[in-house]
Amino acid sequence: MLRLLCLVACFLFVKDTVADTKYIRVTGESYTIEQAKENAFRTAVQQRAGAVVLTDRQATLGKLTKDEISLYSAGYVDDFKIIDITQNGSTFKITMDVLVADSKLFNQTLSRGKTSQSVDGERAVTALSTFMEQKEKGDRMLEMVLSTYPQNAFIISQQPYTLSVDSYRNTVFVVPYTLKWNYDFIVAMNEAMTLLENKVDFIGFMNLAPGNVIIMAKDPKNLIFGSKNVYKFNDIVVLNKIKDSINAKEPRIRLVLSDNSNNILYETCYMPDSISGRKTGFYGVGEPKVFTIHGNEKESGVLSFVIQAQYNYILQRANRVEVQVATDSQCPPQ
């Protein structure tokens, strides 16, 4: 199964049609006035804040079996003015001037009263609902990136195996391996964090926000320079989603011995030393406010398993030995 993850930035620009260039004139249509308003709000947010389309395609044997599309915009409706409402049969069409604010704000102030006593309930609810809609779409975008973890997050390679005989005359299979981050996954995480992070400049670069994601990695094509990217969030939910996803799907190394018809003769799984703590970790989740990806870490070791003498027929039928990245749920019971 091949999973293709694609981030496509589609920034949409239109010329404002009202005198105040902060507002966008948009229309929305639906079978109810409220739904028509929501469609108009969505159009305005996408036009002003820009939209990012994330597609997650899953193909089996070259045939497309799944195509999910998630649309995310980093903005919310701060104010609006209804210009016109018309009805054509069962369809309502609404025209509005909409003010869109950037949702990448550290304090996440959604709306303010025009005087110290006023409360504009409809404006406040609109700001809150459109803000939360974009948050939910951002969550979906992040989930689509994390859904490829750990299979697409790591690259594993193997060196030629060796065979030996132990003191009980059992066959010992030894397979050297190297495990490292997939730089394409690192790039996808950087892109997602760039889109979702809050603007927190005023608290200082060195100070921690409620949620912080640090990604350190070097492009394999760049032999000298690496990068350290720090992303800060007032929304700690983003940080917890990343930590929960990583902790729930710890990588395992799956070793499979198969015959020439791809029938599995023997399989087992190993916990990488970088996950068990015997070697430097691929990531750090210990700090309550921080998640860190150590993108340059690499683990090398050997995988060994024993085929007892009475099962030598397995070795005789063996045609291929393969190592792959898997989750614990994809491993046989130990």
C-alpha positions in Angstrom: 0.0 0.0 0.0 1.3 3.3 -1.0 0.3 6.5 0.8 0.9 9.8 -1.0 0.7 12.9 1.1 0.6 16.2 -0.7 0.5 19.7 0.8 -0.6 22.3 -1.8 -0.6 25.9 -0.9 -3.4 27.7 -2.8 -3.5 31.3 -2.0 -6.6 33.0 -3.4 -6.7 36.7 -4.0 -9.6 38.8 -5.1 -10.2 42.6 -5.6 -12.4 44.0 -2.8 -15.6 45.5 -4.2 -16.4 47.8 -1.3 -14.9 51.2 -0.4 -13.3 49.8 2.8 -10.6 47.4 1.6 -10.6 45.6 4.9 -14.0 44.1 4.0 -14.6 41.5 1.3 -18.0 41.4 -0.5 -19.1 37.8 -0.9 -22.2 35.9 -1.6 -23.6 32.6 -0.2 -26.4 30.4 -1.3 -28.3 27.6 0.4 -31.8 26.5 1.4 -31.7 28.5 4.7 -30.5 32.0 5.4 -28.2 30.8 8.2 -26.5 28.2 5.9 -26.2 30.8 3.2 -24.4 33.1 5.7 -22.0 30.2 6.7 -21.1 29.6 3.1 -20.4 33.3 2.5 -18.3 33.4 5.7 -16.3 30.4 4.5 -15.7 32.0 1.1 -14.5 35.2 2.7 -12.1 33.5 5.0 -10.6 31.5 2.1 -10.2 34.6 0.0 -8.7 36.8 2.7 -6.5 34.4 4.7 -5.7 32.0 1.8 -6.5 28.3 1.7 -4.3 25.2 2.0 -5.6 22.1 0.4 -4.3 18.8 1.9 -5.0 15.6 0.0 -4.4 12.2 1.4 -4.5 9.5 -1.3 -4.2 5.8 -0.6 -3.5 3.5 -3.6 -3.5 -0.2 -3.7 -1.9 -1.9 -6.7 -2.0 1.4 -8.6 -5.8 1.8 -8.1 -7.1 4.8 -6.1 -9.1 3.6 -3.1 -9.3 6.7 -1.1 -9.1 10.5 -1.7 -9.8 12.8 1.2 -9.5 16.5 0.9 -9.2 18.9 3.8 -9.4 22.7 3.3 -7.7 24.9 5.9 -7.5 28.7 6.3 -5.8 30.6 9.1 -8.6 33.2 9.6 -12.0 33.9 11.2 -14.8 36.3 10.7 -14.4 39.4 12.9 -17.4 41.4 11.6 -19.9 41.4 8.8 -22.6 43.6 7.2 -25.6 42.1 5.4 -26.1 44.0 2.1 -28.9 42.0 0.5 -31.0 38.8 0.9 -33.0 37.4 -2.0 -35.0 34.2 -2.5 -35.3 32.3 -5.7 -37.7 29.4 -5.1 -36.4 27.4 -2.2 -32.9 28.9 -2.4 -31.7 32.0 -0.4 -28.9 34.2 -1.7 -27.2 36.5 0.7 -24.7 39.3 -0.1 -22.4 40.5 2.7 -19.4 42.6 3.4 -17.2 40.5 5.7 -14.1 41.5 7.8 -11.7 38.6 8.2 -9.0 38.6 10.9 -5.9 36.5 11.0 -6.3 33.6 13.5 -2.6 33.3 14.1 -2.9 35.5 17.2 -1.3 34.4 20.5 -3.9 35.9 22.8 -6.7 34.6 20.5 -8.9 37.6 21.1 -11.9 36.9 18.8 -13.9 40.1 19.2 -14.3 43.2 21.2 -17.3 45.3 22.1 -17.6 48.7 20.5 -18.1 50.3 23.9 -17.3 49.0 27.4 -21.0 48.1 27.9 -21.9 46.6 24.5 -22.1 42.9 23.7 -22.7 42.1 20.0 -23.9 38.5 20.5 -24.3 37.6 16.8 -20.9 39.0 16.0 -19.3 37.1 18.9 -20.9 33.8 18.0 -19.9 34.2 14.3 -16.3 34.9 15.3 -16.2 32.0 17.7 -17.9 29.5 15.3 -15.7 30.4 12.3 -12.5 30.4 14.4 -13.4 26.9 15.8 -14.2 25.7 12.3 -10.7 26.6 11.2 -9.2 25.0 14.3 -11.0 21.8 13.5 -9.8 21.9 9.9 -6.3 22.5 11.2 -6.6 19.5 13.4 -7.7 17.4 10.4 -4.7 18.7 8.4 -2.3 17.7 11.3 -4.0 14.3 11.7 -3.5 13.6 8.0 0.2 14.3 8.3 0.5 12.2 11.5 -1.6 9.3 10.0 1.5 8.3 8.0 3.5 7.9 11.2 5.6 5.8 11.7 5.6 3.9 8.4 6.4 7.0 6.3 8.3 8.8 9.0 11.3 6.5 9.0 13.5 4.9 6.4 15.0 1.5 7.2 17.8 -0.2 5.2 19.4 -3.6 5.7 22.8 -5.0 4.9 23.5 -8.6 3.8 22.6 -11.2 6.4 24.8 -13.8 7.9 24.1 -17.3 9.2 25.8 -19.1 12.1 25.2 -22.0 14.4 24.8 -21.7 18.1 26.0 -24.2 20.8 22.7 -26.1 20.4 23.2 -26.4 16.6 20.3 -24.1 15.9 20.6 -21.7 13.0 21.1 -18.0 13.9 20.0 -15.4 11.4 21.7 -12.0 11.7 20.5 -9.0 9.7 22.3 -5.6 10.1 20.1 -2.5 9.7 20.1 1.3 9.8 17.0 3.3 10.9 16.7 7.1 10.3 14.1 9.8 9.8 12.5 10.2 6.4 13.3 13.8 5.5 10.1 14.1 3.4 8.1 13.5 6.6 10.2 16.2 8.3 9.4 18.6 5.5 5.6 17.8 5.8 5.8 18.4 9.6 7.6 21.7 9.1 4.9 22.8 6.6 2.1 21.9 8.9 3.6 23.6 11.9 4.3 26.8 9.8 0.6 26.9 8.9 -0.7 26.2 12.4 1.6 28.1 14.7 0.6 31.2 16.5 2.3 34.6 16.4 4.0 34.8 19.8 6.9 37.2 19.0 6.1 39.4 22.0 6.9 36.7 24.5 10.4 36.4 23.2 12.1 33.7 21.1 13.8 32.0 24.1 10.6 31.9 26.2 8.3 28.9 26.2 4.7 29.3 25.0 2.1 26.9 26.4 2.9 24.5 23.5 6.2 24.3 21.6 7.4 22.1 18.7 11.1 22.0 17.8 12.2 20.3 14.6 16.0 19.9 14.1 17.0 18.3 10.8 19.4 18.6 7.9 18.5 18.1 4.3 20.4 15.0 3.1 21.3 17.1 0.0 23.0 19.7 2.1 26.2 18.3 3.4 27.0 21.1 5.8 24.0 23.1 7.1 21.1 21.9 9.1 18.2 23.8 10.6 16.4 24.2 13.9 12.8 25.4 13.6 10.8 26.4 16.7 7.1 26.7 16.5 5.0 28.2 19.3 1.3 27.6 20.2 -1.1 29.2 22.5 -3.3 26.2 21.7 -1.9 23.4 23.7 -4.3 21.0 22.0 -2.0 20.9 18.9 1.0 19.9 21.1 -1.0 17.1 22.8 -2.3 15.8 19.6 1.2 15.4 18.3 2.4 13.8 21.5 -0.6 11.4 21.8 -0.1 10.3 18.2 3.6 9.7 18.5 3.2 7.8 21.9 0.3 5.7 20.6 2.2 4.5 17.5 5.8 3.8 18.6 7.8 2.4 15.7 8.8 -1.2 15.7 11.2 -3.0 13.3 9.4 -5.9 11.7 11.5 -8.7 10.2 9.8 -11.1 7.7 11.2 -14.3 6.2 9.1 -15.4 3.2 9.2 -18.0 0.4 9.2 -17.3 -3.4 5.4 -17.0 -3.3 5.6 -14.3 -0.6 4.1 -16.6 2.0 5.4 -15.6 5.4 7.5 -18.4 7.0 8.6 -16.5 10.0 8.1 -12.9 11.4 9.0 -11.1 14.5 9.3 -7.5 15.8 12.0 -5.6 17.7 11.8 -2.3 19.6 14.4 0.1 18.3 17.1 1.0 20.8 16.3 4.7 20.2 12.7 4.0 21.5 13.6 1.8 24.4 16.1 4.3 25.7 19.3 2.4 25.1 20.3 4.9 22.5 19.6 8.6 21.9 15.9 9.1 21.0 14.5 10.1 17.7 12.2 12.5 19.5 11.6 13.9 23.0 8.2 14.1 24.6 9.2 14.4 28.3 8.9 18.2 28.6 5.3 19.1 29.4 5.3 22.1 27.0 7.7 20.8 24.4 7.9 18.2 21.7 11.2 17.8 19.8 12.1 15.9 16.7 15.8 15.0 16.5 15.8 14.7 12.7 19.5 13.9 12.3 19.5 10.9 14.7 20.3 7.5 13.1 20.3 4.0 14.6 22.4 1.1 13.4 22.3 -2.4 14.9 21.7 -6.0 14.2 18.5 -8.1 14.3 19.0 -11.8 15.1 16.6 -14.7 15.5 17.0 -18.4 16.0 15.6 -21.2 13.9 15.7 -24.4 15.9 17.2 -27.5 14.3 13.8 -29.2 13.9 12.5 -26.3 11.9 15.3 -26.2 9.3 12.7 -26.8 6.6 11.7 -23.2 7.1 15.2 -22.1 6.1 15.2 -24.5 3.1 12.0 -22.8 1.8 13.2 -19.2 2.5 13.6 -16.9 -0.5 13.6 -13.4 1.0 14.3 -11.6 4.3 13.0 -8.1 4.7 12.9 -5.5 7.5 10.3 -2.8 7.6 8.9 -0.1 9.9 5.7 -1.1 11.6 3.5 -0.3 14.7 3.1 -2.6 17.6 -0.4 -3.5 16.4 1.1 -4.8 13.1 3.4 -7.2 14.9 2.7 -10.8 15.8 2.0 -11.6 19.5 5.2 -12.1 21.4 
